[in-house]
Amino acid sequence: MNDQVLIVVLFSAVVALTLGITIWASRQTRSAADYYAGGRNFSGFQNGLAIGGDYMSAASFLGISGSIALYGYDGFLYSIGFLVAWLVALLLVAELLRNSGRYTMADQLAYRMKQVPVRSAAALSTIVVSIFYLLAQMVGAGSLVSLLLGINSGVLKNTVIVIVGALMIIYVTFGGMKGTTWVQIVKAVLLMIGSLLISVLVLAEFGFNLSTLLGAAAERSGKGEAFLQPGQLYGKDLVGQFDFLSLGLALVLGTAGLPHILIRFYTTPTAKAARKSVLWAIGLIGSFYLMTLVLGFGAAALVDTQPGSPVAASSGNVASPLLAQAVGGGDGSLGGSVLLALISAVAFATILAVVAGLTLTSATSVAHDLYATVLRKGQASERDEVRVARIAAIVIGAVAIALAIPAQGLNIAFLVALAFATAASANLPTLIYNLFWRRFNTTGACWAMYGGLIAAVGLVFFSPVVSGAEKSLLPGMDFAWFPLNNPGLVSIPIGFLAGFIGTLVGGRGDGEDRYTELQVRSLTGAGAEKASPH
C-alpha cells in the first residue's frame, strides 16, 4: 500500500504540473501560428528536447527495456532501429520540410499540387497513423497503472483510460502546440533524469563493469551465452529473418514520415534551428537508448523475468519500474518504494506527453487541411480554424477512448510497428518524390499515399498479427496468407512504386510548374510561413 500511495501522489504531481503548464500556455495562444506551431519561437535546444519527449514513447521506455530483459540481444535491436532513423530525418526531411511547409505535412506536398486531393490523402494518412500510435499509448496507460496499483477491475482500468483521454483533450484544446511542447520538454527532462539515476544505480551494483552486468544477466536469464547473441526473438528461420528485416526497414524509414514528428519542425524560427533541434534530439535519444541497454540487462540480472513472473506476464512492460524498486532496496524498503513510484510517474508523464502530441497532430490536420482548405477553399479565418481544431481534438480524443477500452485485452505491440510501417509506406515516398523529382504530380502523390496506406494496413490484416497464430488478435480464426508480422518489406516498395506509376499515369505539367519555386523555398526558407499560392 505504501508503494501505491507514493505512486498516486507522484502521478498527481505530474498531472498538476502539466495542467499548470497548459493553463499558462492557453494565455499565450492568440493566433493560428501560436496554436499550430507554438508561435515558431522555440530554440533548437528546446525543440530537440520536445522531439525527444514526443519520440520516446511508452513503447520506448517500457517496451524496449522489457524486450531486452526477456530476449537479450534481439531486444536491443529496436533501439538501434529507432536511433538510426534520425539520420534519415536529419539528412532528407528536417530542414527542407521546415522551409517549404507551414503547419502540416500536407502544406509541403500541396505547394505544387492540386490542393483538395493531396490534402485529403495526407489528412487521412495522418489520422490513421496517429490513431494507431494513440491507441497503443492509451492501452499502455491502462495496463501500466493497473499493474502498478494492483487494479484488476475492468471498470477501474477503463476509468484510467478515460482520465488519460480527458487530460490529453485538455492539453490540446487549451494549450495547443505551445502547451504540448512544454509538456514534452518537462517529460523529456524527467525521463532522462529517471533513466540516468536507475542506470547509475544498476551499474553500481556491478562495480560499473558492463561485462559483469551482461554476464549476470545471461546467467540469471537461464539461457546462458545465447542470451547475448541473436536468435532469441528473431532469425530462428528464414521467415523470422525477413520479418526482422521488415521491422528494421519500417523503424528506420518510418520516423521521417511520422506526422507528429514532422510538425515539430515548424515550431522553430529558422531552418538552422530545425536542423539543430534534430542534432539535439539525436544526442538525447541516443543517450536514452544506450541507457535502455543498462535498464534491460539490469532487469534480466536483478529482477525475476522467468515465465510466470510479473515481467513475463506484462510482456516486459513492468521491467523498468520493478528494476527501480530492486536497486532502491527491494520490495518493502523506503528506497525501493520511492524509486518505483518515481519511475512509474515518469512512465505516466511519457504517455501523457505522447498522446497530447498525437492528438494535436490529428486535430491540426483536420482543421488546417480538411476544414480550411478542402471544405472552405482557403476562406476560413484563423479564429475559425483554431475553433475547429479544438473541436476536432475533443472528437479524436473521444474516438481514441472508445477504441482503447475494448482494445485492452489485445496485443498492442503491432499498433506501434504498424504506425511506423504506414508512415514509411505512405508518407515518406510522397515527401521524397515531392522534394527531389520534378515530374512528380498530384496523381503520383495520391497513388503513393493511398497505395502505401492500403498495402500496409491490408498486409497486416492478412498476417499472423490478426489471425492464425497463438498471439493473434483473433486466435480462433485463420485467414493469414502473408507470413510477416510487419509489412514494411513489401508495403514500402509498393508505396514508392505506386507513386512512380501514378506520376507516369498523371502525365506532365501538373506539379512541374512550381518545382523550381519549391526547391528555392526548401533550400532557403523564402516565404515559408506564407500560405500556398493556390
N, C-alpha and C positions, 0 to 999 in steps of 0.2 A: 504493500500500500504506500510505503514511503516513496518508492520509485514512481508510482503512478501520480502521486501528489506533485512531486517535483516536475514531472513531465508536463502535467496540466498547467502548472504555474509558468513554466518556460514557454509552452505553446501560447499561453495567454499573453505573455510579454512580447513574443514575436508578432502576434496579431495586433496588439496595441501599438507597437512601433510602426508597423506597416500601414495601419489605418491613420496614424498621425501624419505620416508622410503623404498619404493620399489626400487628406484634408488640406494640408499645406499646398500641395500641387494644384488642387482644384481652384485655389485662389489665384494661381499664377497662369491658369489656362484661359486665354481670352480669344484666340483665333484658331483657324483650322491647322495652321503650322504648329501651334502650341500643342494641340490635341493629337495630331498625327505624328509629328516629328520632334516634339519637345522643344519647339522654338529654334531648332538647329543650333543650339548653343552648348552642347556637351563636348568637352575636350576629348582628344584621342584616348587619354588615360581613363577618363570617366566612361566613355563608350566601350572601351576594351573591357572594363570591369562588368558593365551591363551585358555585353555579349557573352562573357563568361557565365554570368548569372542566368542568362537566357538558355545557354547551351548545355551547361552542366545540370541536367535534369535529375529527377529521382532515379531514372534508369541508369544514369552515370554513377551517381553517388552510392546508391544501394545495390543496383543491379550488377555493375561491373565488379565491385569488390566481392559481392556474393558469388559471382561466376568464378572468380579466381579462387575463392575459398573452397568451392566444390569441384572445380575442374582444372585448377592449376594453370599451366602454361596456356592452354586454349582460352581460358577466361580473359587473359591479358591481351589477347589479340584484338578484342573490342577496343581497348584503349588506343592501340596503335592505329586502327582504322579511323577512329574519331579524331585523333590528332593530325594525322597526315592529311585529312580532309581540308584542314585550314590552309594548306599550301595552295590547293585549287581555288579556294575562296579568295586568297590574297592575290594570286597571280592573274586570275581570269575575271574576277567579278567585282571585288570591293570598290576599287577606285572608279572603274568605268560605270558601274551602276549608280554610285553616288552622284556622278557628274551628269548622267543622262536621264535620271528619274526625278520624281518629286516626292511622292508619298508611298506608292506601292510598286510592286514588280511590274504590274501592267502599264504603269506610266512609261517605263523604259521601252516596253515592247510596242506600245501603241504610238510611239513618236512618229514612226514612219509607216504604220499600218492603218487599216480601217479600224476605227475605234470600237464599234459595237461588237463584232465577232471576237476580236482579240481580247478585249476587256472581259467579255462574258466567259471565255475559255479560261483566262487567267484567274478570274474570281472563283470559278468552280474548282479549279485545281488548288487554289489557296485554301478554300474552305474544307475540301476533302483531306488534304494533308494535315491541316490544323486540327480537325476533328479526331483523326486517328491518334495524333500526338496527345491531344487534350484528354481523350478517354483513358489512355494509359496512365497519365498523371493522376487523374481523379480516382480511378480504381486503385492505383497505388497508394493514394492518401487514405482511402478507406481501409486497405489491408494493413498499412503501417500503423495507423492509430489503433486499430482493433487488436493487433498483435502486441503492441507495447502496453496497452491499457487492459489487456485481457478481456476485450469485448467479444463475445460470441453471438450476441443478439443481432439478427438481421436488421431490426429497427434501428438500433444504435449505429450500426455501420452505415445504414442509409442516411442517418442524421449527420454523420461526419461528412459524407459526400455532399449533402445539401449545404452544409456550412461552408465547405471549401468553394462550392459553386457560387454561393452568395457573396463570399469575400471577393472572388475574382470579378464578379459583376460590379461590386462597389469600386474596386481598384480602377477598372477600365472606364466605368461610367463617369466617375468623378475626377479621377486623376489623369486620365489619358496617357499619352506617351511619357509625359514628364513624371507623373507619379509612378508609372510602371517601371521606368528606367531607374529611379531612385530605390524602389523596392528591390530591383535586380542587383543594384550596386551593393546595398546592405546585405543581401543574401550571399553575394559572391564573397564579401569580406568575412562573413560568419562561416561560410563553408570552408574557406581557406584556413582560417584560424583553427576551426574544429578539426579539420583533416590533419593539419600540421601538428597539433597537440597530440592527437592519438598516434600519429606516425612516430613522433619522437619517443613517446612512452613505449610503443611496441619495440622500437629499435633498442631502447634502453634495457628492455627485458633480455636482449640477446647481445649485450655488450657492444651495440652499434656495429655488429658484424652481420652483414646481409647474408653471407654464406651460411652462417649458423642458423639464421631465421629460416632460410629456404630448406635446410636440412631437417629442421624440426617440423616444418610444415609437411614435407614429404613423408616423414616417419609417421606423424600422427594421422595423416590422411588415410593410411592403410594401403596406399598404392606405391609406396617407395619411390624410386627414381623416376618411374613412369609419370608421376605427378608433375614433374618438372619438364616433361617432354611432350611434343604434340601427340594428339590421338585420344585424349580423354573425352572430348566433346565433338571434334570434327576429324575428318580424314580417315575414318576407320574403313571406308570403302570408296569406290570411285564416285558414287553419288554424294557422299559426305564431303569429298574434296571439292567437287563442283559447287556444292551448297556453300562451303566456306568461301570459295572464290566469289560466288554471287553476293554473299553478305558483305564481304570486303569491298567489292565494287560499289554496292549501294551506299555503304558508310562513307567511302572516300569521295564519291561524286555527289551524294545526296545533300551534304551540308551546304554546298554552293547553290542549291536550289530550294532550301527551306525558307518559306516566306517570312516566318517570324525572325529569322536571322537576317534576311535581305533588307527588311525595312529598318533595321538598326543602323545601316549605313547612311540613312537620310537624316539622322539626328545630329550629325557633325556639321560644323560651319564650312569646312573645305574638304576637298578630296584628299589633301595631305593628312588631315586629321582622321579621315576614314581609313586610310592606309595604316596610319599609326595605331588606330584602335584595333586593327586586326593583328598587328605585331604584339600589342599588349595582351590581346586575347590569346594568341598562340603561347606566349610565355606563361600566362596564368593557367590556361587549360593544360598545357604540357606539364607544368609543375603538379597540377592536381592529379593527372593520370599517372604520373610517376608515384604519387602517394597512394593511389589505388593498389599499386603493386604491394606496398607495405601493408596496407589495410587488408587486402585479400589473403596474402600468405600469412599475415599475422593472425587472422581469424582461423585459418587452417591449422596453425600451430597452437593457438591458445583457447579456442572455442570448439565445442563438440560439433562436428559437421557430418557425422555418420548418419546413415539412413534412419529416419525416425526422430532425429533431433529437430529443435525449432528452426535451425538454419536450413536444413534439408527440406523441412515441411513448407518453408516460405520461399523455396527456390533460391535461397541465398539472400533474400531481401533484408533479413534482420542481422546479417553477419556483422556489419559495421557497428550498429548500436550495441550488440552483445560483446563485441570486441572492446568497445569503450568501457563497458561495465567490467570486463575482465582485467584490463590494465589499470583501472581505477581502484582495484582492491577486491573485486569479485562480488558475487551476489550477496546482498545484505550489508555491505560496507557503505560508509558515507561517500567515499570517493567514487566507488562504483556507481552508486545511485546518481550522484551529481553528473558524472560523465555520460551515463546512459541518457539522462534527461537532456543534457546539452546537445548530444549528437542527434537525439530524436527531434529536438526543437529545430536544429539546423536542417534536418531532412524535411521537416514540415515547411520551413521557410523556403526551401528549394522548390517544393511542389507549388506553393503559393505564387512564387515569382514566375515560374514557367507557365502556369495556367493563365496568369494575367497577360503575359506576352503573347500567347497563342490566341486568346480571346480578342485582344486588341487588334492583332493582325487580321483576323476574320472580319471583325466589325469595320475596320478601315477599308477593306476590300469591298464589302457590301455597300458602304456609304459612298466611297470615292469612285469606285469603278462601276458598280451596278446602278446605284441611285443617281449620282450626279452626272455621269457620262452616258450610260445606256438609256436610262429612263427619262432624265431631264435634259439630255442632249447638251450638257455643259452649261445650262441656265440656272442651276441651283446656287443659292447663296452659300457662303461659308457657314453661316449660322445653321442653315437647313442641313447641310452636310454633317456637321457635328451632332446635331439633334438626331439624325438618322443613325449615325454611328453608335450613339448611346443606346438607342432603341435596339439596334442590331446586337449590341453586347448583351443586353438583357435576354433577347431571344436565343442567341447562341449559347449563353450560359444555361438557360432553361433546357435546351435540347441536350447539352452535354450532361446535365444532371439526370435527365430522363433516360439517356442511353447508358450512363455509367452504373446506375442502380441495378439493372438486370445483367450487366456485364461482369459483376463482381466475381462470380464463380468461374469465369473463363480464364484461359491462359492469355495474358495481355502482352506478353513479350513480342508477339508478332506485330502488334499495333505500331510500336516504335520503328521496327525494321521496315514495315510497310510504308510508314510515313517517309522514311529516307529513300526507299526504292521508288515511290511515286514521285517525290521531288526530283530525283535523278533522272527518271524516265520522262517526265512531262515538262518540268520547268527548266532544267539545265540545258537540254538540247535547244529549246526555244531561245534562251538567253545567249547561248554561244553563237548560234546561227545569226541572230539579230545583230550581234556586235561585230561579227567578223565575216559575214557573207553578204556581199552587195545584192545578189539576186534574190535573197530571201524575201518572201512576201506573206500576205495575210493568210492565204490558203495553207502555206507551209507552216505558219505559226499555229494555226488551229489544228492541223493534222498532227503536228508534233505533240501538242498538249493533250488533245483528246486520245491520240494513239498511245502515248506513253501512259496516260491515266487508265485507259481501258485495259491495256496489256498488264500493268502492274496489279490492279485490283482483280482482274479476271483470272490471271495465273494463280494468285493466292487462293482465290475461291476454289480452284480445282487442284489444290495442292494438299499435302498431308496436314497442313496447318488447320484446315477446315474439316476434313473427313479422312477416314481410312487409317488412322493411327491411334495409339492408346491415349496420347495427349492432345488429340484434335479437339476443335471446338464442338464437333458433332461426332463423338467417338462411336456411336451406334450406326453410323452411315458410312458409305464408301463410294464416292464419285470422284476420287482423286486420280487424275491421269498425268498431272505434272509432278515430277518426282522431287523437286527442290522446295525447301521451306521459304526461301527468299527468291523473288522473281527477277532481281536485278540483272543477272547474267543474260537474260532473254529480253526483258522489258526495256532496258536502257538502250540496247541497239535498235529495238523496234521504234522507240521514240525518235532517235536520230534518223532512222531510215524513213519513217513516216513524214518527218519534216522535210527531208530531201525530196521524196517523191511528190509531196504536196506542193512544194515550190515549183517543180517542173510542170505539174498539172496546172498550177495557177498562172503560168506564163510570165512574160516580162512586163515591166512597167510598174506594177503595184509594189511599192516598197523600195524601189531603187532611187526614186527622185530625192528622197531625203537622207539617203545613206551617208553621203559626204557630210551633210549637216550633223547627223548623229555621231559620226566619227569625230568631228571637231568638238562637238559638245561633250562626248565621253572622255576625250583626252584633255580638254581644257576646263570644262565646267561652265562654259559660257551659256547663260540662260538656264541653268539647271533648276532654278526654283520657279520658272515660268511654266504655265500650262502648255500642253501640247498645241501645236499650231493648227490642228484640225478644227 
